[in-house]
Amino acid sequence: MLNTRLVKSALILLAGLMLAGTVAAKEMKIGFVDVQAVAAKIPQSAAMQETIRTEFAQRIEAVGKLEKDINFNIEKLRRDGPTMSEKQQDELKTTLNNQRQQYEQLARPLDEEIRNRQAEERNKVLALIKSAIDAVAEREKFDVVLNSGAAVYAKPEYDISDAVAAQVSKAK
């Protein structure tokens, strides 16, 4: 009789705990946000790209001109090479080699600098997005907000991407 009473008490306690866990899970409000879509929508991303473009415009233009010159000389060597003297061909090949070296010296560091600046600016934008997610989640009483890629399925009404984009757009 004591064992039966103990078993019944344990079963009731276990059922209560399971029910409480289910109730607690249903009360949790979970949202999701597509961070990449938000980043693409917000004006700060376009401003970031424009800032980088203007910051490196002269150097990009110089590398582009050098690239055109190299292509022109390659085409000239291919087209006119058979009719050129050996001295002219050697001079053009030397010019091409010098241009290629100059291109390597300019293009690779420029590319690396641009990537570094893009990463810096992207981190600033992501920080703005994170702050906006926090603000929207606080305002709308979300307990958890996931990146949309982490959710296998979510109802569209739990997507706070537009609200986050609007919040970030307000920030300066």
BELSUL-V915627 format. One record per run of one state. SS is the DSSP state (2 for helix, 1 for strand, 0 for the rest). FROM is the first residue (numbers start at 0). TO is the last residue. Records with the same first field share a line. If there is no record, write none. Layout:
SS->FROM-TO ; FROM-TO
This chain:
0->0-0 ; 27-28 ; 33-33 ; 41-41 ; 55-55 ; 83-84 ; 139-142 ; 150-154 ; 159-159 ; 170-171
2->1-26 ; 34-40 ; 42-54 ; 56-82 ; 85-138 ; 147-149 ; 155-157 ; 160-169
1->29-32 ; 143-146 ; 158-158
